[in-house]
Each structure stands twice: as C-alpha cells, then as structure tokens.
Amino acid sequence: MVSLLGLLSGCAVYVPMQAAAPEIRGKGELEVAGSWSLTNRLEVGATYSPLNHLLVRASTSTKLAGHISDSSSYAQNNQYELAVGTYWPLGPHWVVGGLVGFGQAHSQARYKNDGSSVLLLGEVTDHVFDAIYGKYSGEAYATWQPTPAVSLGLTYRLVQLRLTDVTDLGVPVHSAPILRYEPMLYFRLRPQAGNGLVQFQAAVGVSSTFGYDDRLASDRADPTRQFKVGRGYTSVGVAIYPHLLWRKK
C-alpha cells in the first residue's frame, strides 16, 4: 500500500520512470516525448515502429538534486531503459500494446528516515546512499481515442529491481530482487490546428512493492526499505510525431 509519506517524499533512492504507452498505429511512425513530474523528474523517450506491430524504444530520466529540510539533504537519480514491444489497433478508437525492457539507474541521496520533511516520532535514522541498480520491466497499455483530439488510457508496469552496487553510509546493501507494480492513468490532447504533430499529456501514477506495507515501521532502519516504499508522481508532458512531417513532403 502506498502511504502518504511515500507519495510526498521529496528524496528517494528508487525513482519510477513513467510508462510509455506510445500512440503509434503503424509502420514508420515515431513518437518523441518528454515529461516533467512534480517530484522534479525530467524524462525523454523515443519510440519507433520499424515494422507493423513492432516497437523499439529508448528513454532516459534524471531527477535533479534538491534540498529538503536542511542544507545537507539531497537526492539525485539518473537512469535509462531500452525496450521492445508490440501494438495492435482495435478499430479507429482503441490501441493496445505492451513492452518489455531493461535498464540501469544510479542514485545518490542523503536524508533522514524516509526523506520526508516531517520526521516521525522516535529514533532518527540517517541515510547516505550511493546506489547502482538494474531494472527489468514489462508494461501493458490500452488507449481509447473517442475523438481525433482526445485520448484516455491506462498502463500497468511491473519492474524488478536488482541491487547490483548499493551502499548506505559506506556499508554494502544486499537484497533479493524486488518486484514493484506501477499503474498509471493518462489524458492526452492533440490540437488539430497542428495537424496532429504535437500532443500534450497529463498523467498520474503510483509505484508499490508486492507484499510490502509502507505503514509498518519495524524496518525503518533497514536500508533496503528505501527500495520498497511507495512512490507517486503527477506529470505533464508533450510528444511530437516527426513522421507526419516526412509524409507531407
């Protein structure tokens, strides 16, 4: 369960990347998208269809270092993902698809407890993380387009984390693979004045760990908790479709 503390936390070692859900319907189409989340994460990704029903994708994300309650607290995260997938238009109004991929992240963070500016009562735990971890992901999505200008959709991502090189206060942190689930809802608007070249998006998503309840405080001093707590994000973004320019020539 995603706790309020996890959703509002400004400092995090694990930072979820936004699901792709590309609005691609045929061979030769290209979507280049960028987004910014309220947790100060910037993300850019490109998805291309070299063949009908085939997707290839590359994306990168960075969370800029930010201060919370004191000047010594910070968190930054850089990561990338590569993926392949498929898509299937179901008539003029629906597209469904999926992607599988892998990636890697590097996080550096320093904060107390779970990084909230409001500390819980009891013992205060310091964390200084330098973390490199691998990611394996799978995503399924469905997009409904009631009009040429409006799209609504839902994605569901599974992400497995593997802590390959992680330290907290210089002490190695080890864990079995951690499996997270990450649903996302999105709304897209494509102004017809631009002939569909540009599309705007707003999205909200959450990320939680299977079998883990954020409300349990018994493991608050355990560094692996920082890879299990719930996270949430709200983002806004824009996508462009360069193939529409090519086809006009």
KEKE-3310 file (N, C-alpha, C; in steps of 0.2 Angstrom, whole numbers, plus 5000, padded with zeros to 4 digits):
npx = (5004:5003:5009:5005:5016:5026:5021:5023:5036:5051:5064:5072:5078:5075:5067:5053:5051:5041:5027:5027:5017:5015:5007:5006:5002:5005:5018:5033:5030:5035:5037:5042:5044:5043:5043:5039:5039:5030:5039:5051:5057:5064:5061:5064:5060:5060:5050:5048:5042:5048:5042:5026:5016:5027:5038:5051:5061:5069:5074:5077:5080:5081:5082:5083:5095:5089:5085:5079:5073:5085:5101:5110:5104:5099:5095:5097:5095:5099:5094:5091:5082:5079:5069:5058:5043:5025:5011:4993:4981:4964:4951:4946:4946:4953:4969:4980:4994:5011:5026:5043:5058:5074:5086:5096:5100:5107:5108:5110:5109:5105:5098:5086:5077:5064:5066:5056:5051:5044:5048:5045:5040:5051:5067:5079:5085:5099:5103:5115:5116:5123:5120:5119:5108:5100:5086:5072:5059:5041:5027:5010:4997:4983:4974:4961:4953:4942:4939:4948:4956:4957:4963:4962:4969:4976:4990:5000:5013:5026:5041:5056:5069:5086:5099:5113:5125:5126:5127:5125:5129:5142:5142:5139:5124:5113:5101:5087:5080:5068:5051:5040:5025:5016:5004:4997:4987:4982:4979:4977:4979:4977:4980:4971:4974:4988:4988:4990:5003:5009:5006:4999:5001:4994:4997:4995:5003:5007:5019:5022:5028:5026:5018:5022:5020:5019:5015:5021:5032:5043:5054:5061:5074:5081:5091:5086:5073:5071:5070:5058:5047:5032:5029:5024:5018:5014:5013:5017:5017:5024:5022:5030:5027:5037:5036:5025:5028:5038:5029:5022:5030)
npy = (4994:5011:5024:5040:5047:5041:5045:5059:5061:5069:5065:5051:5035:5025:5029:5030:5027:5035:5026:5021:5019:5022:5032:5025:5018:5012:5005:5014:5025:5037:5042:5055:5060:5070:5073:5081:5079:5082:5079:5084:5077:5074:5068:5059:5051:5040:5032:5020:5012:5000:4990:4984:4982:4981:4988:4998:5005:5019:5027:5040:5047:5059:5065:5079:5085:5090:5101:5097:5098:5103:5109:5099:5089:5079:5073:5064:5056:5046:5038:5025:5016:5003:4995:4983:4980:4977:4983:4985:4990:4992:4994:5011:5018:5012:5007:4994:4987:4982:4982:4976:4977:4983:4991:5003:5011:5025:5032:5044:5050:5059:5059:5059:5046:5042:5052:5062:5079:5080:5072:5056:5052:5046:5036:5043:5040:5041:5042:5039:5037:5028:5022:5009:5001:4988:4986:4977:4977:4976:4981:4984:4992:5002:5012:5023:5032:5043:5054:5063:5072:5069:5058:5044:5034:5019:5011:4997:4993:4982:4981:4974:4976:4975:4975:4980:4987:4994:5005:5011:5024:5020:5006:4990:4986:4973:4963:4952:4951:4964:4966:4977:4986:4996:5006:5018:5032:5042:5057:5064:5077:5083:5096:5100:5110:5110:5099:5087:5085:5088:5083:5085:5079:5074:5065:5053:5043:5028:5019:5003:4990:4973:4964:4972:4983:5000:5006:4999:5001:4994:4991:5002:5007:4999:4998:4993:4995:5008:5005:4999:5006:5015:5026:5040:5050:5064:5071:5081:5083:5083:5077:5074:5070:5066:5059:5063:5075:5070:5063:5073:5078)
npz = (5000:4996:5005:5013:5016:5008:4995:4996:4998:4995:4993:4987:4984:4975:4960:4951:4933:4920:4912:4895:4884:4870:4857:4844:4828:4816:4804:4803:4810:4822:4839:4849:4865:4880:4898:4913:4931:4946:4956:4952:4942:4926:4910:4895:4880:4866:4854:4841:4826:4817:4809:4805:4820:4828:4841:4845:4858:4867:4882:4894:4910:4923:4939:4947:4959:4975:4989:5005:5021:5028:5024:5021:5015:5001:4985:4970:4954:4940:4925:4913:4900:4889:4877:4869:4860:4856:4847:4844:4834:4838:4829:4825:4837:4847:4854:4859:4868:4872:4881:4884:4894:4899:4910:4919:4934:4943:4959:4971:4987:5002:5018:5031:5039:5029:5020:5021:5025:5037:5051:5058:5075:5087:5085:5075:5059:5049:5032:5019:5003:4990:4975:4963:4952:4944:4932:4927:4916:4912:4903:4900:4890:4886:4876:4873:4861:4859:4851:4837:4843:4857:4870:4881:4894:4901:4910:4915:4924:4928:4938:4941:4953:4954:4966:4962:4965:4979:4992:5009:5020:5017:5019:5012:5004:5002:4994:4990:4973:4970:4967:4959:4957:4945:4941:4929:4925:4911:4901:4886:4874:4858:4848:4834:4826:4824:4815:4821:4824:4837:4854:4869:4886:4902:4917:4930:4942:4952:4962:4969:4981:4979:4992:5002:5015:5018:5029:5040:5053:5058:5051:5048:5049:5041:5027:5014:5014:5008:4994:4993:4998:4995:4980:4972:4957:4948:4932:4918:4900:4883:4867:4851:4833:4822:4810:4803:4797:4788:4779:4774:4764)
capx = (5000:5007:5007:5005:5023:5030:5019:5025:5043:5055:5070:5070:5083:5071:5063:5049:5050:5034:5026:5027:5010:5015:5001:5008:4997:5008:5025:5036:5028:5039:5035:5047:5040:5046:5039:5041:5035:5031:5045:5057:5060:5064:5061:5064:5060:5058:5048:5048:5039:5051:5038:5019:5015:5034:5040:5058:5061:5074:5072:5081:5077:5085:5079:5088:5097:5085:5086:5073:5073:5091:5105:5114:5099:5099:5093:5098:5094:5099:5093:5089:5079:5079:5063:5055:5036:5021:5005:4988:4975:4957:4947:4948:4946:4957:4976:4983:5001:5015:5034:5047:5064:5079:5089:5100:5099:5112:5105:5114:5104:5107:5092:5084:5071:5062:5066:5051:5052:5041:5050:5041:5042:5056:5074:5080:5090:5102:5105:5119:5116:5126:5116:5118:5104:5097:5079:5069:5052:5036:5022:5004:4993:4977:4972:4955:4953:4935:4939:4955:4960:4957:4965:4962:4972:4979:4995:5002:5020:5030:5048:5060:5075:5092:5103:5120:5131:5122:5130:5122:5134:5148:5141:5135:5117:5111:5094:5084:5076:5062:5046:5036:5019:5016:4999:4997:4982:4984:4975:4981:4976:4981:4976:4970:4977:4994:4988:4992:5011:5010:5001:5000:4999:4995:4997:4996:5005:5010:5023:5022:5031:5022:5019:5025:5015:5023:5014:5025:5038:5048:5060:5063:5081:5084:5092:5083:5066:5071:5069:5052:5042:5028:5031:5019:5020:5010:5017:5014:5022:5022:5025:5029:5027:5041:5034:5020:5032:5041:5024:5019:5035)
capy = (5000:5017:5028:5047:5048:5039:5049:5066:5061:5073:5062:5044:5031:5022:5034:5027:5030:5035:5021:5024:5019:5026:5032:5023:5014:5009:5005:5020:5030:5039:5047:5058:5063:5072:5075:5084:5077:5087:5077:5086:5072:5075:5061:5060:5045:5040:5025:5019:5006:4999:4985:4984:4978:4980:4994:4999:5011:5021:5033:5042:5051:5062:5068:5084:5086:5095:5101:5097:5102:5106:5110:5093:5083:5080:5066:5064:5050:5046:5031:5024:5010:5000:4991:4981:4978:4977:4986:4982:4995:4989:4999:5018:5021:5009:5004:4990:4985:4980:4982:4973:4980:4983:4997:5004:5018:5027:5036:5047:5053:5059:5061:5056:5042:5041:5058:5067:5085:5079:5066:5053:5052:5040:5036:5046:5036:5044:5038:5042:5031:5028:5016:5007:4995:4986:4986:4973:4979:4974:4986:4983:4998:5002:5019:5025:5039:5045:5059:5063:5076:5067:5051:5042:5027:5016:5007:4993:4991:4978:4982:4971:4979:4971:4980:4977:4990:4999:5007:5016:5026:5016:4999:4987:4984:4967:4961:4948:4955:4967:4967:4983:4987:5004:5008:5025:5035:5047:5060:5067:5082:5084:5101:5099:5116:5107:5093:5081:5084:5089:5081:5086:5074:5074:5058:5052:5036:5026:5013:5000:4984:4967:4961:4976:4988:5005:5008:4995:5005:4990:4990:5009:5007:4994:5002:4990:4998:5013:5002:4996:5011:5018:5032:5043:5055:5068:5073:5084:5082:5084:5072:5076:5064:5068:5055:5067:5080:5066:5061:5078:5080)
capz = (5000:4995:5011:5011:5017:5002:4990:4997:4999:4990:4992:4985:4980:4969:4956:4945:4926:4918:4907:4888:4881:4864:4852:4837:4825:4810:4802:4801:4815:4828:4844:4854:4871:4886:4903:4920:4936:4952:4961:4949:4937:4919:4906:4887:4877:4858:4852:4834:4824:4810:4806:4808:4826:4832:4844:4849:4862:4872:4886:4899:4915:4928:4945:4949:4966:4978:4996:5009:5027:5029:5018:5019:5012:4994:4981:4963:4951:4933:4923:4906:4899:4882:4877:4863:4861:4851:4847:4840:4834:4838:4826:4825:4843:4853:4853:4865:4867:4878:4880:4889:4893:4904:4911:4925:4937:4948:4963:4976:4991:5009:5021:5037:5039:5023:5016:5022:5029:5043:5054:5063:5082:5089:5083:5068:5055:5044:5026:5014:4998:4983:4973:4956:4952:4937:4931:4921:4916:4907:4903:4896:4890:4882:4874:4870:4857:4857:4845:4835:4848:4864:4871:4888:4894:4907:4909:4921:4923:4933:4937:4945:4954:4957:4969:4960:4969:4983:4999:5013:5024:5015:5020:5006:5005:4998:4994:4984:4968:4972:4962:4960:4952:4944:4936:4928:4921:4907:4897:4880:4870:4852:4845:4827:4822:4822:4811:4825:4825:4844:4858:4876:4891:4909:4920:4937:4943:4959:4962:4976:4981:4981:4998:5007:5018:5020:5036:5045:5054:5061:5047:5046:5049:5036:5020:5009:5014:5003:4988:4994:5000:4989:4977:4967:4953:4943:4927:4912:4895:4877:4862:4844:4829:4816:4804:4800:4793:4782:4775:4770:4759)
cpx = (5004:5004:5008:5013:5027:5028:5022:5033:5047:5061:5069:5076:5080:5066:5059:5050:5043:5033:5026:5020:5010:5009:5004:5003:4999:5015:5027:5034:5033:5036:5041:5043:5045:5041:5042:5036:5035:5036:5051:5061:5059:5065:5060:5064:5058:5056:5046:5045:5042:5047:5031:5019:5022:5036:5047:5058:5067:5072:5077:5078:5082:5081:5085:5089:5092:5086:5079:5074:5079:5096:5110:5110:5099:5097:5094:5098:5095:5098:5091:5086:5079:5073:5061:5048:5032:5015:5000:4982:4969:4952:4950:4949:4951:4964:4978:4990:5004:5022:5037:5054:5069:5082:5093:5099:5105:5109:5110:5109:5107:5101:5091:5078:5070:5062:5061:5053:5049:5043:5045:5044:5047:5063:5074:5086:5092:5104:5109:5120:5120:5124:5116:5114:5101:5090:5077:5061:5047:5030:5016:5000:4987:4975:4966:4955:4946:4934:4947:4959:4961:4959:4965:4965:4974:4985:4997:5009:5022:5037:5051:5067:5080:5097:5110:5126:5128:5126:5126:5127:5141:5147:5137:5128:5115:5104:5092:5081:5070:5057:5041:5031:5018:5010:4999:4990:4984:4979:4979:4977:4980:4977:4976:4973:4984:4994:4991:4999:5013:5005:5004:4998:4999:4994:4998:4998:5007:5014:5023:5026:5026:5023:5022:5020:5019:5021:5017:5031:5044:5054:5063:5070:5085:5084:5088:5075:5066:5070:5062:5046:5038:5030:5025:5021:5014:5014:5013:5020:5020:5026:5025:5030:5030:5039:5029:5023:5035:5035:5021:5024:5034)
cpy = (5006:5022:5035:5049:5047:5043:5056:5066:5064:5069:5054:5041:5028:5028:5031:5031:5030:5029:5025:5025:5023:5026:5031:5017:5010:5009:5012:5026:5031:5044:5049:5062:5065:5074:5078:5082:5082:5085:5079:5081:5074:5069:5063:5053:5045:5032:5025:5012:5004:4994:4986:4979:4978:4987:4993:5005:5012:5027:5034:5047:5053:5066:5073:5084:5092:5095:5100:5101:5105:5105:5104:5088:5084:5073:5068:5057:5050:5039:5031:5017:5009:4995:4989:4979:4977:4981:4984:4987:4990:4993:5006:5021:5018:5006:5000:4988:4983:4981:4978:4976:4980:4989:4997:5011:5019:5033:5038:5051:5053:5062:5057:5052:5040:5047:5063:5073:5084:5072:5063:5053:5045:5041:5039:5042:5040:5039:5042:5036:5033:5022:5015:5001:4994:4985:4981:4975:4976:4979:4983:4990:4997:5010:5019:5032:5040:5050:5060:5068:5074:5060:5050:5035:5025:5011:5003:4991:4987:4979:4978:4974:4974:4975:4977:4980:4996:4999:5012:5018:5022:5009:4996:4985:4979:4966:4956:4953:4958:4968:4972:4983:4994:5005:5016:5026:5041:5050:5064:5071:5083:5089:5100:5104:5114:5101:5087:5080:5085:5087:5082:5081:5076:5067:5058:5044:5034:5020:5010:4993:4978:4965:4965:4982:4994:5008:5005:4999:5001:4989:4997:5010:5003:4998:4999:4993:5004:5011:4999:5001:5013:5025:5034:5048:5058:5071:5077:5084:5084:5079:5075:5070:5066:5065:5059:5072:5076:5065:5066:5081:5076)
cpz = (5000:5001:5009:5012:5011:4996:4990:4997:4994:4989:4992:4982:4974:4966:4951:4939:4924:4912:4900:4885:4875:4860:4845:4834:4819:4809:4800:4805:4821:4833:4849:4859:4877:4891:4909:4925:4942:4957:4957:4945:4930:4915:4899:4885:4869:4857:4844:4832:4817:4806:4809:4815:4830:4834:4846:4852:4866:4876:4892:4904:4920:4933:4948:4957:4969:4985:4999:5015:5030:5023:5016:5016:5005:4991:4974:4960:4943:4931:4916:4906:4891:4882:4870:4864:4855:4852:4842:4840:4834:4835:4826:4831:4849:4850:4860:4863:4873:4876:4886:4888:4899:4905:4917:4928:4942:4952:4969:4981:4999:5013:5027:5036:5032:5018:5017:5026:5036:5046:5059:5070:5083:5086:5076:5065:5050:5038:5022:5008:4992:4980:4965:4956:4945:4938:4925:4922:4911:4908:4898:4896:4885:4882:4871:4867:4855:4851:4843:4839:4855:4865:4879:4888:4901:4905:4915:4920:4929:4932:4943:4946:4957:4959:4967:4964:4973:4990:5003:5019:5023:5016:5015:5008:5000:4999:4988:4979:4971:4967:4964:4955:4951:4939:4935:4923:4917:4903:4892:4876:4864:4848:4837:4823:4820:4818:4814:4826:4833:4848:4865:4881:4898:4912:4927:4938:4950:4957:4969:4975:4983:4988:5003:5009:5021:5027:5042:5046:5057:5057:5045:5046:5044:5029:5014:5008:5009:4996:4988:4995:4994:4987:4973:4963:4949:4938:4921:4907:4888:4872:4855:4839:4822:4809:4800:4795:4787:4777:4771:4764:4753)
residu = (MET:VAL:SER:LEU:LEU:GLY:LEU:LEU:SER:GLY:CYS:ALA:VAL:TYR:VAL:PRO:MET:GLN:ALA:ALA:ALA:PRO:GLU:ILE:ARG:GLY:LYS:GLY:GLU:LEU:GLU:VAL:ALA:GLY:SER:TRP:SER:LEU:THR:ASN:ARG:LEU:GLU:VAL:GLY:ALA:THR:TYR:SER:PRO:LEU:ASN:HIS:LEU:LEU:VAL:ARG:ALA:SER:THR:SER:THR:LYS:LEU:ALA:GLY:HIS:ILE:SER:ASP:SER:SER:SER:TYR:ALA:GLN:ASN:ASN:GLN:TYR:GLU:LEU:ALA:VAL:GLY:THR:TYR:TRP:PRO:LEU:GLY:PRO:HIS:TRP:VAL:VAL:GLY:GLY:LEU:VAL:GLY:PHE:GLY:GLN:ALA:HIS:SER:GLN:ALA:ARG:TYR:LYS:ASN:ASP:GLY:SER:SER:VAL:LEU:LEU:LEU:GLY:GLU:VAL:THR:ASP:HIS:VAL:PHE:ASP:ALA:ILE:TYR:GLY:LYS:TYR:SER:GLY:GLU:ALA:TYR:ALA:THR:TRP:GLN:PRO:THR:PRO:ALA:VAL:SER:LEU:GLY:LEU:THR:TYR:ARG:LEU:VAL:GLN:LEU:ARG:LEU:THR:ASP:VAL:THR:ASP:LEU:GLY:VAL:PRO:VAL:HIS:SER:ALA:PRO:ILE:LEU:ARG:TYR:GLU:PRO:MET:LEU:TYR:PHE:ARG:LEU:ARG:PRO:GLN:ALA:GLY:ASN:GLY:LEU:VAL:GLN:PHE:GLN:ALA:ALA:VAL:GLY:VAL:SER:SER:THR:PHE:GLY:TYR:ASP:ASP:ARG:LEU:ALA:SER:ASP:ARG:ALA:ASP:PRO:THR:ARG:GLN:PHE:LYS:VAL:GLY:ARG:GLY:TYR:THR:SER:VAL:GLY:VAL:ALA:ILE:TYR:PRO:HIS:LEU:LEU:TRP:ARG:LYS:LYS)
# end
